[in-house]
Amino acid sequence: MSAADLAAVLPIVVLAAAAVAVMLAAAIHRSHGLALWMTLASLVLAGASLPLAASEQPRRVATLLTVDGYSLFFTGLILAATFAVAVLSYAYFSRRPGNHEELYLMLLLAALGAVVLTGSRHFASLFLGLEILSASLYVLVAFPRGRRNIEAAVKYLILAAVSAALLLFGMALVYADLASMDFDRIAAASAPAGTGDLLLAAGLVLLFAGLAFKLALVPLHMWTPDVYQGAPPPVAAFIATVSKAAVFALLLRFFHPLAIQSHANLYVAFATVAVASMFAGNFLALLQNDVKRLLAYSSIAQLGYLLVAFLAGGPLAVTAVSFFLVAYTATMLGAFGIVTLMSERREAGSLENYSGLFWRRPWLAAVMAAMMFSLAGIPLTAGFIGKFYVLDAGVGSSLWLLSASLVASSAIGLYYYLRVIVVMYRRPLAAGGHSRTRPPLRPLAGGLVLALVLLIVLWLGVYPGPLIEIIQKTAILN
């Protein structure tokens, strides 16, 4: 590996070295605070290495990875989201007994796997990155050990094994047909062959199914509410943001050159998944009385919206997907951040725990309301701009059914988002009632993360121009 190659993959090297350093530090001296500060310093150092990596892009490192503006943009998003999750994790676990240093080791490894996914240009690096991410998530969901955590982790492990099998089988079929595992060669070889080739079409469908599990798309969404409910709130936030952003970035990189919209059979299959995810996610969220399960079903619908831009194709699709993922990541971090700060010795999952929150903690209620408005796509929030760009991509490509489904399902989603807000702003019960209990105050860092996330959500909703300009200049698929 040359010096230029090393500079290009420096963020990956920093994350890998940081994971080893945190592991050794935990083996020598148990300190929750030390593990946190090492993790945060490592993430900052990895972020600081992005300009150096950018100076060498676009660059193909060996045959496995591509370092370009697209991968570096999503690497920055992953590092920022992981930083926020690490701070929220400290706020959540600092008042719980036991040793928690391993949590930060797993967070760094999961971030490492996610970053590898964003730059993957080969089936080997795809599978390696996905398994590093998945194996870390198994441990994170089960941390700390408890009945509900273990149950959620086992469900995730079993179903993830099935998705990995589908992914490997799809890779095998594509390789058997095209004799290549390189994304560029697959795109070039599949163009003349077309998806009328049954073996290739079957392989692509299985590949999509394996990745759709990680994105919790219908019908591979069954694990999502149970895992979100069973996992600690910061871990659920990580799954909902970092994991999905990395996998969708990979999905777009692999399928974008294949021009799925020009192949009727594959397009119909993917469009069906998009419509089913939008409506199933919103309809099932209507029935939830647990905030974490509500957010889980909401995330299914949000990824369904994102598939509209994915199927639209073209340069606008990349811009729409990138902006939507930034808005979605910030919003979900804010929503799960409120759940984190509301949780003391037991999970504050029940919607009833948020009854009258405005009258006890107006700051928390205001942040949660802003996050609900953003998820609903209300103007002056990042979620509105994100949905607008996705809808623009769909209408611009004449995807009328998908665009209409996006609008109709978003209208359904308004009900349960507004329901959360109504519950929070409801008048408190009489003296002695449950709603008079004040949620505990948490470390200042958790509040600062929420303040920053709120600022991002509102700023992008009012003045999205600078971010859109950055995306159009950097997040380009070659």
ChimeraX attribute file (.defattr): number of C-alpha atoms within 10 A of each C-alpha:
attribute: neighborCount
match mode: 1-to-1
recipient: residues
	/A:1	7
	/A:2	8
	/A:3	7
	/A:4	16
	/A:5	17
	/A:6	15
	/A:7	20
	/A:8	29
	/A:9	25
	/A:10	20
	/A:11	28
	/A:12	21
	/A:13	14
	/A:14	19
	/A:15	24
	/A:16	17
	/A:17	14
	/A:18	25
	/A:19	23
	/A:20	14
	/A:21	17
	/A:22	24
	/A:23	17
	/A:24	11
	/A:25	16
	/A:26	19
	/A:27	11
	/A:28	9
	/A:29	11
	/A:30	14
	/A:31	13
	/A:32	19
	/A:33	13
	/A:34	15
	/A:35	25
	/A:36	22
	/A:37	15
	/A:38	18
	/A:39	25
	/A:40	21
	/A:41	14
	/A:42	24
	/A:43	25
	/A:44	15
	/A:45	17
	/A:46	20
	/A:47	21
	/A:48	14
	/A:49	18
	/A:50	19
	/A:51	13
	/A:52	16
	/A:53	23
	/A:54	20
	/A:55	13
	/A:56	17
	/A:57	19
	/A:58	16
	/A:59	17
	/A:60	16
	/A:61	18
	/A:62	9
	/A:63	13
	/A:64	18
	/A:65	22
	/A:66	23
	/A:67	22
	/A:68	24
	/A:69	23
	/A:70	24
	/A:71	29
	/A:72	26
	/A:73	19
	/A:74	24
	/A:75	28
	/A:76	18
	/A:77	23
	/A:78	27
	/A:79	26
	/A:80	18
	/A:81	20
	/A:82	26
	/A:83	23
	/A:84	26
	/A:85	27
	/A:86	26
	/A:87	22
	/A:88	29
	/A:89	24
	/A:90	23
	/A:91	23
	/A:92	24
	/A:93	20
	/A:94	16
	/A:95	12
	/A:96	13
	/A:97	8
	/A:98	10
	/A:99	14
	/A:100	22
	/A:101	21
	/A:102	20
	/A:103	22
	/A:104	27
	/A:105	24
	/A:106	22
	/A:107	25
	/A:108	29
	/A:109	23
	/A:110	29
	/A:111	30
	/A:112	27
	/A:113	28
	/A:114	31
	/A:115	30
	/A:116	29
	/A:117	32
	/A:118	30
	/A:119	29
	/A:120	26
	/A:121	25
	/A:122	21
	/A:123	20
	/A:124	16
	/A:125	19
	/A:126	21
	/A:127	19
	/A:128	15
	/A:129	25
	/A:130	24
	/A:131	18
	/A:132	19
	/A:133	28
	/A:134	24
	/A:135	16
	/A:136	20
	/A:137	25
	/A:138	21
	/A:139	20
	/A:140	27
	/A:141	29
	/A:142	22
	/A:143	19
	/A:144	20
	/A:145	13
	/A:146	12
	/A:147	10
	/A:148	16
	/A:149	23
	/A:150	20
	/A:151	18
	/A:152	23
	/A:153	23
	/A:154	16
	/A:155	17
	/A:156	21
	/A:157	19
	/A:158	11
	/A:159	15
	/A:160	20
	/A:161	15
	/A:162	14
	/A:163	22
	/A:164	21
	/A:165	15
	/A:166	21
	/A:167	24
	/A:168	18
	/A:169	18
	/A:170	24
	/A:171	22
	/A:172	20
	/A:173	20
	/A:174	23
	/A:175	18
	/A:176	14
	/A:177	19
	/A:178	18
	/A:179	13
	/A:180	17
	/A:181	19
	/A:182	18
	/A:183	19
	/A:184	16
	/A:185	14
	/A:186	21
	/A:187	17
	/A:188	13
	/A:189	16
	/A:190	20
	/A:191	12
	/A:192	8
	/A:193	12
	/A:194	14
	/A:195	20
	/A:196	13
	/A:197	11
	/A:198	12
	/A:199	17
	/A:200	24
	/A:201	21
	/A:202	17
	/A:203	23
	/A:204	21
	/A:205	17
	/A:206	22
	/A:207	24
	/A:208	18
	/A:209	23
	/A:210	23
	/A:211	23
	/A:212	23
	/A:213	24
	/A:214	24
	/A:215	25
	/A:216	25
	/A:217	27
	/A:218	24
	/A:219	13
	/A:220	19
	/A:221	19
	/A:222	16
	/A:223	20
	/A:224	27
	/A:225	24
	/A:226	19
	/A:227	27
	/A:228	26
	/A:229	23
	/A:230	25
	/A:231	28
	/A:232	25
	/A:233	30
	/A:234	29
	/A:235	26
	/A:236	27
	/A:237	30
	/A:238	26
	/A:239	24
	/A:240	25
	/A:241	25
	/A:242	27
	/A:243	24
	/A:244	22
	/A:245	28
	/A:246	29
	/A:247	24
	/A:248	24
	/A:249	22
	/A:250	22
	/A:251	19
	/A:252	21
	/A:253	23
	/A:254	19
	/A:255	17
	/A:256	22
	/A:257	19
	/A:258	22
	/A:259	15
	/A:260	19
	/A:261	19
	/A:262	13
	/A:263	14
	/A:264	11
	/A:265	14
	/A:266	18
	/A:267	15
	/A:268	13
	/A:269	11
	/A:270	20
	/A:271	21
	/A:272	14
	/A:273	19
	/A:274	28
	/A:275	24
	/A:276	19
	/A:277	29
	/A:278	32
	/A:279	22
	/A:280	22
	/A:281	28
	/A:282	26
	/A:283	18
	/A:284	17
	/A:285	27
	/A:286	19
	/A:287	11
	/A:288	17
	/A:289	15
	/A:290	18
	/A:291	22
	/A:292	28
	/A:293	23
	/A:294	25
	/A:295	27
	/A:296	27
	/A:297	26
	/A:298	28
	/A:299	28
	/A:300	28
	/A:301	31
	/A:302	26
	/A:303	25
	/A:304	31
	/A:305	29
	/A:306	25
	/A:307	26
	/A:308	30
	/A:309	31
	/A:310	28
	/A:311	25
	/A:312	26
	/A:313	23
	/A:314	16
	/A:315	14
	/A:316	20
	/A:317	26
	/A:318	26
	/A:319	25
	/A:320	27
	/A:321	27
	/A:322	26
	/A:323	26
	/A:324	27
	/A:325	26
	/A:326	23
	/A:327	26
	/A:328	26
	/A:329	24
	/A:330	27
	/A:331	28
	/A:332	24
	/A:333	30
	/A:334	27
	/A:335	26
	/A:336	27
	/A:337	30
	/A:338	22
	/A:339	24
	/A:340	27
	/A:341	24
	/A:342	23
	/A:343	20
	/A:344	17
	/A:345	10
	/A:346	7
	/A:347	17
	/A:348	21
	/A:349	20
	/A:350	14
	/A:351	17
	/A:352	17
	/A:353	20
	/A:354	25
	/A:355	23
	/A:356	24
	/A:357	27
	/A:358	20
	/A:359	17
	/A:360	19
	/A:361	15
	/A:362	14
	/A:363	15
	/A:364	25
	/A:365	22
	/A:366	17
	/A:367	21
	/A:368	25
	/A:369	21
	/A:370	23
	/A:371	30
	/A:372	26
	/A:373	22
	/A:374	28
	/A:375	28
	/A:376	24
	/A:377	22
	/A:378	17
	/A:379	15
	/A:380	18
	/A:381	29
	/A:382	33
	/A:383	31
	/A:384	23
	/A:385	24
	/A:386	29
	/A:387	29
	/A:388	16
	/A:389	21
	/A:390	29
	/A:391	25
	/A:392	19
	/A:393	27
	/A:394	28
	/A:395	18
	/A:396	17
	/A:397	19
	/A:398	12
	/A:399	18
	/A:400	13
	/A:401	13
	/A:402	25
	/A:403	22
	/A:404	15
	/A:405	19
	/A:406	25
	/A:407	15
	/A:408	13
	/A:409	21
	/A:410	21
	/A:411	13
	/A:412	17
	/A:413	24
	/A:414	18
	/A:415	14
	/A:416	21
	/A:417	22
	/A:418	15
	/A:419	13
	/A:420	21
	/A:421	23
	/A:422	15
	/A:423	19
	/A:424	28
	/A:425	19
	/A:426	15
	/A:427	14
	/A:428	19
	/A:429	12
	/A:430	9
	/A:431	8
	/A:432	8
	/A:433	9
	/A:434	14
	/A:435	22
	/A:436	16
	/A:437	13
	/A:438	12
	/A:439	18
	/A:440	11
	/A:441	13
	/A:442	19
	/A:443	16
	/A:444	9
	/A:445	14
	/A:446	23
	/A:447	20
	/A:448	13
	/A:449	19
	/A:450	25
	/A:451	15
	/A:452	13
	/A:453	24
	/A:454	23
	/A:455	15
	/A:456	20
	/A:457	26
	/A:458	20
	/A:459	14
	/A:460	23
	/A:461	22
	/A:462	15
	/A:463	15
	/A:464	18
	/A:465	11
	/A:466	10
	/A:467	14
	/A:468	17
	/A:469	12
	/A:470	14
	/A:471	20
	/A:472	19
	/A:473	12
	/A:474	17
	/A:475	21
	/A:476	16
	/A:477	14
	/A:478	11
